[in-house]
Amino acid sequence: MKKIVYFSLALLLVGACRRAPVTNMKRVVITGVNAAQKPGDDFFRYANGIWYDTAQIAASQTGVGSYSFLNYPQRIRLQAILDSISAVTNPVGSIERKVGDFYASGMDTSAINKRGYEPIKLLLARIDAVTDATSLLALAANEQKVGNGSIIGFTVGPDNKQSSINIAQFYQTGLGLPERDYYFKTDSSTTAIQSAYKNYLARLFELVGNEPSTAGKNAAIAYEIEKQLAAAHRTNIERRDVKANYNKLAVTALAEKQPTLNWPALLATLGVKVDSVNVGQPAYYDKLNALLTSVPIEEWKVYLKAHALTNYSGYLSQPFTEASFAYAKVLTGQAVKKTRAEEMTQVIDGSLGDALAQIYVKKYFPEEAKKKIAALVDNLKKAFEARINKLDWMSDSTKTKAKEKLYAFNQKIGYPDKWRDYSNVDVKRDAYFENRLAAIKNEYLYRLAKVGQPVDRTEWHTTPPTVTAYNNPPLNEIVFPAGILQSPYFDVNADDALNYGGIGMVIGHEITHSFDDQGAQYDKVGNVTNWWTKTDYAKFKARTQQVIDQYNMFTVLNGVHVKGALTVGENTADIAGVAIAYDAFKLTKQGQDTTKLDGFTPDQRFFISIARIWRVKTRDAYMGMYVNTNPHSPAKWRVNGPLMNFTPFYKAFNVQPGDKMYKPEAERITVW
């Protein structure tokens, strides 16, 4: 699904062969296929049209269905856990006590509303006390430690040239709108979002005592500084360039080049003791260095207040959360706010994720699923190896390197082998704001301690209940949390066709991410290095360019084009993921049979399953933002795009010239 965070899946080959015949077992029945829709014209509508036309998006949500929207029913499960444990007195020191008290503090809106913006008054006063660039940077760096990010983007992660060691990394930041292009587009949809954002900032300034006219001026000042910073940002597409994002520089060189930023002092305030750092997007810090002297300090103070208010608005009283939602409503189309309980469930998942996950796993995740998915992953790897061997465009030497990388994968399934320790997070049942900061500070210190240390290859970068999967190229790993190991992706009662078309496709997708336009630049241990022959890599790039060109032609929302260059990694993984899962499925007993179930052949059931895992309906405003910012294609094209390039689909549903999805065989794209 994502990279560190990408998608994949497969099913137990040996176990499948040992099962009782499908007709004798409880199984999943396919219903709701739209027989009036010609499958070769729009397979997404064929498999999902009846559901799509009747599905209702909850007023508090931006979409409904599977994929990321399956996290909504997941949150209901987690909420039930939190409601239960917060209602009783749990033993001091237990994870139930910590999680329950944190949740209860967030649910006490009466106490939160009573405090108003008192929790940030001291911060606002500290901003007022800023007198120059030096004191401004010191404040920004200190606030970074408690989640109030503004002009400094700091993280810790593997060195792309020595992936076994973590290094300090800096990236472009400083904006309030979703990404840089939102500041420069002039279409009506974007200008409406710009206006809503400025109104949001103005409202926040009013809530801390500014007169309306002053609040409006302050919003304009903050917005103008953001726009100047945005001009130095790389686009989402430019940031896909792995090598361009690696700029490991000596601190002394940075100090000389960007003297106003005073890197030695900045790093000391952040607590980072190193002699070199990676600056992902150097132009941003060049621009910031210049603006710190060209923009008056009084205007910078307004900017800092704007970011403090937006960062903390969700922690404060109802007027602040309402102001935040008024902006989000325009941005995403969400009709009403989520319930407080749902919001707090998300907060706990993000703040004490492993603690909550331990309770979730015990209640909802069967251990047998972990073993079955592990076997499925092995089967998919074997299928991918077979595809590598058959490639007619790749030399034997590069094939050998590719297979070495494939079998060097680290795979993580269900939940971590070791859980995070939150004993340093001081939680009080009556201090929601302070609880949020305590959790963020703990996370910051946890990350900071990794600088210069060996990479922990057991660590997870998502919480187990989350419906997602990912590929992490610097660690050459694929990860499948407990949350995704459920219907429609995986069901112990489903036949092989449905499971291979579900979780099998996801596994194949995630495997492929190690060989997409970005992942292909990492070797088997996670270092960015060239393991290709020059000729093979040129052929590979030509094939990914075909993917870009094809997806550029796909549209949503009556003419908005998919960004092929932004989504090329995910699209490549979708195309190959289908093929890998299908090859693995054809090795099973059902895959080699033609017996129909519910009126569909095994191959037809496989492809219907693929369409069902992307069964999604969203609000138009959300889709507009999604196409602009998300590296995944919209759900319809995650179904129709890969299938129109896959010949077995044509055979399964008798797709013929004249059908809208039909492409001559020579035009069907195969990368892997």
C-alpha positions as CSV (number, residue, x, y, z in Angstrom):
1,M,0.0,0.0,0.0
2,K,2.8,2.4,0.8
3,K,6.5,2.4,0.6
4,I,7.7,2.3,3.6
5,V,4.5,1.3,3.2
6,Y,3.5,-0.7,0.0
7,F,1.0,-3.4,-0.8
8,S,1.0,-7.3,-1.3
9,L,-0.4,-10.9,-0.7
10,A,-0.6,-14.7,-1.4
11,L,-2.0,-18.1,0.0
12,L,-0.8,-21.4,1.6
13,L,0.1,-23.6,-1.3
14,V,0.8,-26.8,0.5
15,G,-2.1,-26.3,2.9
16,A,-4.4,-25.6,-0.1
17,C,-3.6,-28.9,-1.6
18,R,-4.3,-30.7,1.7
19,R,-7.7,-29.1,2.2
20,A,-11.0,-30.9,1.9
21,P,-12.7,-30.1,-1.4
22,V,-14.1,-26.6,-1.5
23,T,-17.7,-27.9,-1.8
24,N,-17.5,-29.5,1.6
25,M,-16.3,-26.5,3.6
26,K,-17.8,-23.3,4.8
27,R,-16.8,-20.7,2.1
28,V,-17.2,-17.2,1.0
29,V,-20.0,-16.7,-1.6
30,I,-19.7,-14.1,-4.3
31,T,-22.8,-11.9,-4.6
32,G,-23.6,-8.4,-6.0
33,V,-21.9,-8.7,-9.4
34,N,-23.4,-6.3,-11.9
35,A,-24.4,-8.6,-14.7
36,A,-25.7,-5.6,-16.7
37,Q,-22.1,-4.2,-16.9
38,K,-19.9,-5.6,-19.5
39,P,-16.7,-6.8,-17.7
40,G,-14.5,-5.8,-20.6
41,D,-15.7,-2.2,-20.5
42,D,-15.3,-1.4,-16.8
43,F,-14.4,-4.3,-14.5
44,F,-14.4,-2.2,-11.4
45,R,-18.1,-1.4,-12.1
46,Y,-18.8,-5.0,-13.1
47,A,-17.6,-6.3,-9.7
48,N,-18.5,-3.4,-7.5
49,G,-21.1,-1.3,-9.3
50,I,-24.2,-2.5,-7.4
51,W,-22.4,-1.9,-4.1
52,Y,-21.0,1.5,-5.3
53,D,-24.4,2.8,-6.4
54,T,-26.0,2.0,-3.0
55,A,-23.1,2.5,-0.6
56,Q,-23.5,5.5,1.7
57,I,-20.5,7.4,3.0
58,A,-21.0,8.2,6.7
59,A,-21.2,11.9,7.3
60,S,-18.1,11.8,9.5
61,Q,-16.0,10.0,6.8
62,T,-14.5,10.9,3.5
63,G,-15.1,7.5,1.9
64,V,-16.3,4.0,2.5
65,G,-15.2,0.5,1.5
66,S,-12.0,-1.4,1.7
67,Y,-8.4,-0.3,1.5
68,S,-7.7,2.6,4.0
69,F,-11.4,3.0,4.6
70,L,-11.5,-0.4,6.3
71,N,-9.7,1.4,9.1
72,Y,-13.1,3.0,10.1
73,P,-14.6,-0.3,11.3
74,Q,-11.2,-1.1,12.8
75,R,-11.4,2.0,14.9
76,I,-14.8,0.9,16.1
77,R,-13.2,-2.3,17.4
78,L,-10.4,-0.3,19.0
79,Q,-12.9,2.2,20.5
80,A,-14.8,-0.7,22.1
81,I,-11.6,-1.8,23.7
82,L,-10.8,1.7,25.0
83,D,-14.4,2.3,26.2
84,S,-14.1,-0.9,28.2
85,I,-10.7,-0.5,29.8
86,S,-11.2,3.3,30.6
87,A,-14.4,2.5,32.5
88,V,-12.6,0.5,35.2
89,T,-9.7,1.0,37.5
90,N,-6.7,-0.9,36.1
91,P,-3.6,-1.9,38.0
92,V,-1.0,0.9,38.3
93,G,1.8,0.4,35.7
94,S,-0.3,-1.8,33.5
95,I,-0.7,-0.9,29.8
96,E,-4.5,-1.0,30.3
97,R,-4.1,1.8,33.0
98,K,-1.9,4.0,30.8
99,V,-4.0,3.5,27.6
100,G,-7.3,3.9,29.5
101,D,-6.3,7.0,31.4
102,F,-5.0,8.7,28.2
103,Y,-8.3,7.9,26.4
104,A,-10.4,9.1,29.4
105,S,-8.4,12.4,29.5
106,G,-9.3,13.0,25.8
107,M,-12.9,12.1,26.3
108,D,-13.3,14.7,29.1
109,T,-14.2,17.5,26.8
110,S,-15.7,19.5,29.7
111,A,-12.3,19.8,31.3
112,I,-10.6,20.5,28.0
113,N,-13.2,23.2,27.1
114,K,-12.7,24.8,30.5
115,R,-9.0,25.3,29.8
116,G,-9.6,27.1,26.5
117,Y,-6.2,27.9,25.1
118,E,-4.5,28.2,28.5
119,P,-2.1,25.2,27.6
120,I,-0.4,27.2,24.9
121,K,-0.4,30.7,26.5
122,L,3.2,30.3,27.7
123,L,4.3,29.2,24.2
124,L,2.7,32.2,22.7
125,A,4.5,34.4,25.2
126,R,7.8,32.7,24.3
127,I,7.2,33.5,20.7
128,D,6.5,37.2,21.6
129,A,9.9,37.2,23.3
130,V,11.8,36.2,20.1
131,T,14.1,39.0,19.1
132,D,16.2,37.7,16.2
133,A,16.9,34.7,14.0
134,T,19.0,33.1,16.7
135,S,16.2,33.1,19.3
136,L,13.7,32.1,16.6
137,L,15.7,29.0,15.6
138,A,16.2,28.0,19.2
139,L,12.5,28.2,19.8
140,A,11.6,26.3,16.6
141,A,14.2,23.5,17.5
142,N,12.9,23.2,21.1
143,E,9.3,23.0,19.9
144,Q,10.3,20.3,17.4
145,K,10.8,18.0,20.4
146,V,7.1,18.2,21.4
147,G,5.6,17.9,17.9
148,N,5.2,21.6,17.2
149,G,7.1,21.5,13.9
150,S,7.4,24.6,11.8
151,I,10.5,25.5,9.8
152,I,12.7,22.5,10.6
153,G,12.0,19.1,9.3
154,F,14.0,16.5,11.3
155,T,13.9,12.7,11.4
156,V,16.2,9.8,11.9
157,G,16.6,6.9,9.5
158,P,19.0,4.6,7.7
159,D,21.9,6.0,5.7
160,N,21.1,5.2,2.1
161,K,24.7,4.5,1.4
162,Q,25.2,2.5,4.6
163,S,21.8,1.2,5.5
164,S,22.9,-0.6,8.7
165,I,23.5,2.8,10.4
166,N,20.9,5.5,11.3
167,I,21.7,9.1,10.5
168,A,20.2,12.5,11.2
169,Q,18.1,13.6,8.2
170,F,16.5,16.9,7.4
171,Y,13.7,17.5,4.9
172,Q,11.6,20.4,3.5
173,T,8.7,21.5,5.6
174,G,7.1,24.7,6.8
175,L,3.7,24.6,4.9
176,G,0.1,24.4,6.0
177,L,-1.5,23.4,2.8
178,P,-1.2,19.7,1.6
179,E,1.8,20.4,-0.7
180,R,3.6,23.1,-2.6
181,D,1.4,23.3,-5.7
182,Y,-1.6,24.3,-3.7
183,Y,0.0,27.7,-3.3
184,F,0.4,28.4,-7.0
185,K,-2.6,26.8,-8.7
186,T,-5.4,29.2,-9.8
187,D,-8.3,26.8,-10.5
188,S,-11.5,27.3,-8.6
189,S,-11.2,24.2,-6.4
190,T,-7.7,25.2,-5.3
191,T,-8.5,28.8,-4.7
192,A,-11.4,27.7,-2.5
193,I,-9.0,25.6,-0.4
194,Q,-6.6,28.6,-0.2
195,S,-9.4,30.8,1.1
196,A,-10.6,28.2,3.6
197,Y,-7.1,27.9,4.9
198,K,-6.6,31.6,5.3
199,N,-10.0,31.8,7.1
200,Y,-8.9,29.0,9.3
201,L,-5.7,30.9,10.3
202,A,-7.6,34.1,10.9
203,R,-10.2,32.3,13.1
204,L,-7.4,30.8,15.2
205,F,-5.8,34.3,15.7
206,E,-9.2,35.6,16.8
207,L,-9.6,32.8,19.3
208,V,-6.4,33.9,21.0
209,G,-7.6,37.5,21.3
210,N,-6.8,39.2,18.0
211,E,-9.4,41.6,16.6
212,P,-10.9,40.3,13.3
213,S,-9.0,42.9,11.2
214,T,-5.7,42.0,12.9
215,A,-6.4,38.3,12.6
216,G,-6.9,38.6,8.9
217,K,-3.7,40.5,8.4
218,N,-1.8,37.9,10.5
219,A,-3.2,35.1,8.4
220,A,-2.0,36.8,5.3
221,I,1.5,37.3,6.7
222,A,1.8,33.6,7.7
223,Y,0.4,32.5,4.3
224,E,2.9,34.7,2.4
225,I,5.9,33.3,4.3
226,E,4.6,29.7,3.6
227,K,4.2,30.6,-0.1
228,Q,7.8,31.8,-0.3
229,L,9.0,28.6,1.4
230,A,6.8,26.5,-1.0
231,A,8.6,28.0,-4.0
232,A,11.7,26.3,-2.8
233,H,10.0,22.9,-2.3
234,R,10.5,20.0,-4.6
235,T,7.2,18.7,-6.1
236,N,5.9,15.3,-5.0
237,I,7.1,13.9,-8.3
238,E,10.6,15.4,-7.9
239,R,10.8,13.9,-4.4
240,R,10.6,10.4,-6.0
241,D,14.2,10.8,-7.1
242,V,16.0,8.6,-4.5
243,K,19.5,9.9,-5.4
244,A,18.5,13.6,-5.4
245,N,17.2,13.2,-1.9
246,Y,20.6,12.0,-0.6
247,N,22.9,14.9,0.2
248,K,25.1,13.9,3.1
249,L,26.9,17.1,4.1
250,A,29.4,18.0,6.7
251,V,28.0,20.3,9.4
252,T,30.9,22.6,8.9
253,A,30.1,23.0,5.2
254,L,26.4,23.7,6.0
255,A,27.4,26.3,8.6
256,E,29.5,28.0,6.0
257,K,26.9,27.9,3.3
258,Q,23.9,28.8,5.5
259,P,25.3,31.0,8.3
260,T,22.0,32.3,9.5
261,L,20.8,28.8,10.2
262,N,23.8,28.3,12.4
263,W,23.8,24.5,12.0
264,P,26.0,23.7,15.0
265,A,23.7,25.6,17.4
266,L,20.6,24.2,15.7
267,L,21.8,20.6,16.1
268,A,22.9,21.2,19.7
269,T,19.4,22.5,20.6
270,L,17.8,19.4,18.9
271,G,20.2,17.2,20.9
272,V,21.9,15.8,17.8
273,K,25.7,15.2,18.2
274,V,27.1,14.5,14.7
275,D,29.5,15.9,12.2
276,S,27.4,15.3,9.1
277,V,23.7,15.1,8.2
278,N,21.6,14.2,5.2
279,V,19.7,17.2,3.8
280,G,17.0,15.8,1.5
281,Q,16.1,19.0,-0.2
282,P,18.9,21.5,0.1
283,A,17.1,24.3,-1.8
284,Y,14.6,24.6,1.0
285,Y,17.2,25.3,3.6
286,D,19.0,27.7,1.2
287,K,15.7,29.6,1.0
288,L,15.0,29.4,4.7
289,N,18.5,30.8,5.4
290,A,17.7,33.8,3.2
291,L,14.2,34.4,4.5
292,L,15.4,34.5,8.1
293,T,17.2,37.8,7.2
294,S,14.9,39.2,4.5
295,V,11.6,38.7,6.4
296,P,11.1,41.0,9.4
297,I,11.3,39.2,12.7
298,E,7.8,40.4,13.7
299,E,6.4,38.6,10.7
300,W,8.3,35.5,11.6
301,K,6.7,35.6,15.0
302,V,3.3,35.7,13.4
303,Y,4.2,32.7,11.3
304,L,5.4,30.8,14.4
305,K,2.1,31.5,16.2
306,A,0.1,30.4,13.2
307,H,1.9,27.0,13.1
308,A,1.6,26.6,16.9
309,L,-2.1,27.2,16.6
310,T,-2.6,24.8,13.8
311,N,-0.4,22.2,15.3
312,Y,-2.2,22.3,18.7
313,S,-5.8,23.2,17.6
314,G,-6.8,19.5,18.0
315,Y,-5.6,19.5,21.6
316,L,-7.5,22.5,22.7
317,S,-11.2,23.5,23.4
318,Q,-14.1,23.1,21.1
319,P,-13.8,26.4,19.2
320,F,-10.3,25.4,18.1
321,T,-11.4,22.0,16.9
322,E,-14.4,23.5,15.1
323,A,-12.1,26.0,13.3
324,S,-9.9,23.1,12.2
325,F,-12.8,21.1,10.9
326,A,-14.3,24.0,9.0
327,Y,-11.1,24.0,6.9
328,A,-10.9,20.2,6.7
329,K,-14.5,20.2,5.4
330,V,-13.5,22.2,2.3
331,L,-10.3,20.2,1.8
332,T,-11.8,16.7,2.0
333,G,-15.6,17.1,1.7
334,Q,-16.2,15.5,5.1
335,A,-19.7,16.5,6.2
336,V,-19.5,16.4,9.9
337,K,-16.8,15.9,12.5
338,K,-15.8,12.4,13.6
339,T,-17.2,11.5,17.0
340,R,-14.9,12.4,19.9
341,A,-14.5,8.7,20.7
342,E,-13.3,8.0,17.1
343,E,-10.9,10.9,17.2
344,M,-9.5,9.8,20.6
345,T,-9.1,6.2,19.3
346,Q,-6.9,7.6,16.5
347,V,-4.9,9.6,19.0
348,I,-4.2,6.6,21.2
349,D,-3.3,4.5,18.2
350,G,-0.8,7.2,17.2
351,S,0.5,7.9,20.7
352,L,0.6,4.5,22.5
353,G,0.1,2.3,19.4
354,D,2.0,-0.8,20.6
355,A,0.3,-0.7,24.0
356,L,-3.2,-0.6,22.4
357,A,-2.1,-3.2,19.8
358,Q,-1.2,-5.8,22.4
359,I,-4.8,-5.7,23.6
360,Y,-6.2,-5.8,20.1
361,V,-4.0,-8.8,19.0
362,K,-5.0,-10.9,22.0
363,K,-8.7,-10.2,21.2
364,Y,-8.9,-10.3,17.4
365,F,-5.8,-11.9,15.8
366,P,-5.6,-15.7,15.5
367,E,-2.0,-17.0,15.6
368,E,-2.8,-19.5,12.9
369,A,-3.2,-16.6,10.4
370,K,0.4,-15.6,11.0
371,K,1.6,-19.1,9.9
372,K,-0.6,-19.2,6.9
373,I,0.4,-15.8,5.6
374,A,4.1,-16.7,6.1
375,A,3.6,-19.7,3.8
376,L,1.7,-17.5,1.3
377,V,4.6,-15.0,1.2
378,D,7.0,-17.9,0.5
379,N,4.7,-19.0,-2.4
380,L,4.6,-15.6,-3.9
381,K,8.3,-15.2,-3.8
382,K,8.7,-18.5,-5.7
383,A,6.2,-17.2,-8.3
384,F,8.1,-14.0,-8.6
385,E,11.4,-15.9,-9.0
386,A,9.8,-17.8,-11.9
387,R,8.8,-14.6,-13.5
388,I,12.3,-13.2,-13.2
389,N,13.7,-16.3,-14.9
390,K,11.3,-15.9,-17.8
391,L,12.0,-12.2,-18.5
392,D,13.2,-11.7,-22.1
393,W,14.6,-8.2,-21.5
394,M,16.9,-8.8,-18.6
395,S,20.4,-10.4,-18.7
396,D,21.3,-13.4,-16.6
397,S,23.7,-11.4,-14.4
398,T,21.0,-8.9,-13.4
399,K,18.5,-11.8,-12.9
400,T,20.9,-13.3,-10.4
401,K,21.2,-10.1,-8.5
402,A,17.4,-9.6,-8.5
403,K,16.9,-13.1,-7.1
404,E,19.5,-12.6,-4.4
405,K,17.5,-9.5,-3.4
406,L,14.2,-11.3,-3.5
407,Y,15.4,-14.1,-1.1
408,A,17.1,-11.6,1.2
409,F,13.7,-10.1,2.2
410,N,12.8,-9.7,5.8
411,Q,9.1,-10.4,6.2
412,K,7.0,-9.2,9.2
413,I,3.5,-10.5,9.8
414,G,0.8,-9.7,12.3
415,Y,2.6,-7.8,15.0
416,P,6.2,-7.2,16.3
417,D,8.2,-9.8,18.1
418,K,9.0,-7.2,20.8
419,W,6.6,-4.4,21.9
420,R,7.5,-0.7,22.5
421,D,8.0,0.3,26.1
422,Y,6.0,3.4,27.1
423,S,7.1,3.5,30.8
424,N,8.6,7.0,30.2
425,V,5.3,8.4,29.1
426,D,3.7,10.1,32.2
427,V,-0.1,9.9,31.7
428,K,-2.6,11.6,34.0
429,R,-6.3,11.0,33.7
430,D,-7.1,14.8,34.0
431,A,-4.4,16.3,31.7
432,Y,-5.1,15.6,28.0
433,F,-2.8,18.3,26.6
434,E,0.1,17.3,28.7
435,N,-0.5,13.6,27.9
436,R,-0.2,14.4,24.2
437,L,3.1,16.3,24.7
438,A,4.5,13.5,26.9
439,A,3.8,10.9,24.2
440,I,5.3,13.1,21.5
441,K,8.4,13.9,23.6
442,N,8.9,10.2,24.3
443,E,8.7,9.4,20.6
444,Y,11.2,12.2,19.8
445,L,13.7,10.9,22.4
446,Y,13.2,7.3,21.1
447,R,14.1,8.4,17.6
448,L,16.9,10.7,18.7
449,A,18.7,7.9,20.5
450,K,19.0,6.1,17.2
451,V,21.3,8.6,15.6
452,G,24.6,7.0,14.8
453,Q,23.4,3.6,16.1
454,P,22.8,0.3,14.2
455,V,19.4,0.1,12.5
456,D,16.9,-2.0,14.5
457,R,15.6,-4.4,11.8
458,T,12.9,-5.7,14.2
459,E,11.2,-2.3,14.4
460,W,7.8,-1.7,12.8
461,H,6.6,1.5,11.2
462,T,2.9,1.0,11.5
463,T,0.6,-0.2,14.3
464,P,-0.6,-3.8,14.0
465,P,-4.4,-3.0,13.9
466,T,-3.9,-0.7,10.9
467,V,-5.3,-1.9,7.5
468,T,-2.2,-1.4,5.4
469,A,1.0,-3.1,4.2
470,Y,4.3,-1.7,3.3
471,N,7.7,-2.2,1.8
472,N,10.8,-0.5,3.4
473,P,13.6,-0.5,0.8
474,P,16.5,0.5,3.1
475,L,15.7,-2.6,5.2
476,N,14.6,-4.7,2.2
477,E,11.5,-5.8,4.2
478,I,7.8,-6.4,3.6
479,V,5.3,-6.0,6.4
480,F,1.7,-7.2,6.7
481,P,0.0,-6.0,10.0
482,A,-2.8,-7.9,11.6
483,G,-5.3,-5.3,10.5
484,I,-5.1,-6.3,6.8
485,L,-5.3,-10.0,7.5
486,Q,-9.1,-10.0,7.3
487,S,-11.8,-10.0,4.7
488,P,-11.9,-9.0,1.9
489,Y,-8.1,-9.5,1.8
490,F,-7.9,-12.8,3.7
491,D,-10.5,-15.2,5.0
492,V,-9.7,-18.7,6.4
493,N,-13.1,-19.8,4.9
494,A,-12.4,-18.4,1.4
495,D,-11.3,-20.6,-1.5
496,D,-7.8,-20.1,-2.9
497,A,-9.1,-17.9,-5.8
498,L,-10.4,-15.3,-3.4
499,N,-7.4,-15.3,-1.1
500,Y,-4.8,-15.2,-3.9
501,G,-6.8,-12.4,-5.6
502,G,-7.0,-10.7,-2.2
503,I,-4.0,-10.9,0.1
504,G,-2.0,-12.7,-2.6
505,M,-2.2,-9.6,-4.8
506,V,-1.2,-7.4,-1.9
507,I,1.8,-9.6,-1.1
508,G,2.8,-9.6,-4.8
509,H,2.4,-5.8,-4.8
510,E,4.7,-5.3,-1.8
511,I,7.3,-7.7,-3.2
512,T,7.4,-5.7,-6.4
513,H,8.0,-2.4,-4.6
514,S,11.6,-3.6,-4.1
515,F,11.8,-3.6,-7.9
516,D,9.9,-0.5,-8.8
517,D,11.4,2.8,-10.0
518,Q,12.5,3.6,-6.4
519,G,13.1,0.2,-4.9
520,A,15.1,-1.0,-7.8
521,Q,17.9,1.4,-6.8
522,Y,18.4,-0.4,-3.5
523,D,20.5,-3.6,-3.2
524,K,19.7,-6.7,-1.2
525,V,21.0,-5.1,2.1
526,G,19.2,-1.8,1.5
527,N,22.0,0.4,0.2
528,V,21.4,2.7,-2.8
529,T,23.8,1.2,-5.4
530,N,23.7,0.1,-9.0
531,W,23.3,-3.7,-9.2
532,W,22.0,-3.5,-12.8
533,T,23.8,-3.6,-16.1
534,K,23.5,-0.3,-18.0
535,T,21.5,-2.0,-20.8
536,D,19.1,-3.7,-18.4
537,Y,18.4,-0.6,-16.4
538,A,17.7,1.4,-19.6
539,K,15.2,-1.3,-20.6
540,F,13.6,-1.2,-17.2
541,K,13.3,2.5,-17.3
542,A,11.6,2.3,-20.7
543,R,9.0,-0.1,-19.3
544,T,8.2,2.1,-16.3
545,Q,7.9,5.0,-18.7
546,Q,5.2,3.0,-20.5
547,V,3.4,2.7,-17.2
548,I,3.7,6.5,-16.6
549,D,2.4,7.2,-20.1
550,Q,-0.6,4.8,-19.8
551,Y,-1.7,6.0,-16.4
552,N,-1.4,9.7,-17.5
553,M,-4.4,8.9,-19.7
554,F,-6.7,7.7,-16.9
555,T,-9.1,10.3,-15.5
556,V,-11.5,10.8,-12.5
557,L,-13.9,13.5,-11.6
558,N,-14.9,14.3,-15.2
559,G,-11.5,14.9,-16.6
560,V,-8.9,15.1,-13.8
561,H,-5.9,13.1,-14.9
562,V,-4.0,10.6,-12.8
563,K,-0.4,11.7,-12.3
564,G,1.5,8.9,-13.9
565,A,4.9,10.0,-12.7
566,L,3.7,10.4,-9.1
567,T,2.0,7.0,-9.1
568,V,4.4,5.0,-11.2
569,G,5.8,3.0,-8.2
570,E,2.4,1.9,-7.0
571,N,1.1,1.2,-10.6
572,T,4.1,-0.9,-11.4
573,A,3.5,-2.9,-8.1
574,D,-0.2,-3.3,-9.0
575,I,0.5,-4.6,-12.5
576,A,3.1,-7.1,-11.3
577,G,1.2,-7.9,-8.1
578,V,-1.7,-9.2,-10.1
579,A,0.6,-11.3,-12.3
580,I,2.6,-12.8,-9.4
581,A,-0.5,-13.6,-7.4
582,Y,-2.1,-15.3,-10.5
583,D,1.0,-17.4,-11.2
584,A,1.0,-18.6,-7.6
585,F,-2.7,-19.3,-7.7
586,K,-2.3,-21.4,-10.8
587,L,-0.1,-23.8,-8.8
588,T,-2.9,-24.6,-6.4
589,K,-5.5,-27.4,-6.9
590,Q,-8.3,-24.9,-7.5
591,G,-6.1,-22.8,-9.9
592,Q,-5.6,-25.9,-12.1
593,D,-9.3,-26.7,-12.1
594,T,-12.3,-25.2,-14.0
595,T,-15.1,-26.0,-11.6
596,K,-17.5,-23.1,-11.1
597,L,-18.6,-21.7,-7.8
598,D,-21.5,-19.3,-7.6
599,G,-21.5,-19.4,-11.4
600,F,-17.8,-18.2,-11.8
601,T,-14.7,-20.1,-12.8
602,P,-11.7,-20.1,-10.5
603,D,-10.0,-17.5,-12.7
604,Q,-13.1,-15.3,-12.7
605,R,-13.3,-15.5,-8.9
606,F,-9.6,-14.6,-8.7
607,F,-10.2,-11.4,-10.7
608,I,-13.4,-10.5,-8.9
609,S,-11.5,-10.7,-5.7
610,I,-8.9,-8.2,-7.0
611,A,-11.7,-5.8,-7.8
612,R,-13.3,-6.3,-4.3
613,I,-10.1,-5.4,-2.4
614,W,-10.2,-1.9,-4.1
615,R,-14.0,-1.5,-3.5
616,V,-13.9,2.2,-2.5
617,K,-16.2,5.1,-2.8
618,T,-15.0,8.6,-1.8
619,R,-16.2,12.2,-1.7
620,D,-15.3,14.3,-4.7
621,A,-13.3,16.8,-2.7
622,Y,-11.3,14.0,-1.1
623,M,-10.6,12.5,-4.5
624,G,-9.4,15.9,-5.8
625,M,-6.8,16.0,-2.9
626,Y,-6.0,12.3,-3.4
627,V,-5.1,12.7,-7.0
628,N,-2.9,15.7,-6.3
629,T,-1.0,14.2,-3.3
630,N,-1.2,10.4,-3.1
631,P,1.3,8.1,-4.9
632,H,-1.5,5.5,-5.4
633,S,-3.9,5.6,-8.3
634,P,-7.7,5.9,-7.5
635,A,-9.4,2.6,-6.8
636,K,-11.0,2.3,-10.2
637,W,-7.6,2.4,-11.9
638,R,-6.1,0.0,-9.4
639,V,-8.5,-2.5,-10.8
640,N,-8.9,-1.7,-14.5
641,G,-5.3,-0.5,-15.1
642,P,-3.5,-3.7,-14.2
643,L,-6.2,-6.0,-15.6
644,M,-6.2,-4.3,-19.1
645,N,-2.5,-5.3,-19.2
646,F,-3.0,-8.9,-18.2
647,T,-3.8,-11.4,-20.9
648,P,-5.3,-14.1,-18.5
649,F,-8.0,-11.6,-17.6
650,Y,-9.0,-11.2,-21.2
651,K,-9.4,-15.0,-21.5
652,A,-11.3,-15.3,-18.2
653,F,-14.0,-12.7,-19.3
654,N,-13.7,-13.0,-23.1
655,V,-12.5,-9.4,-23.5
656,Q,-12.6,-8.5,-27.2
657,P,-11.6,-5.7,-29.6
658,G,-14.1,-2.9,-29.1
659,D,-14.4,-3.4,-25.4
660,K,-13.2,-0.2,-23.5
661,M,-10.5,-2.0,-21.6
662,Y,-9.2,-3.9,-24.6
663,K,-5.6,-3.4,-25.6
664,P,-3.8,-5.3,-28.4
665,E,-1.4,-7.8,-26.8
666,A,1.6,-5.9,-28.0
667,E,0.4,-2.8,-26.0
668,R,-0.1,-4.7,-22.8
669,I,2.6,-3.6,-20.3
670,T,4.7,-6.2,-18.5
671,V,7.5,-4.9,-16.3
672,W,8.1,-8.0,-14.1
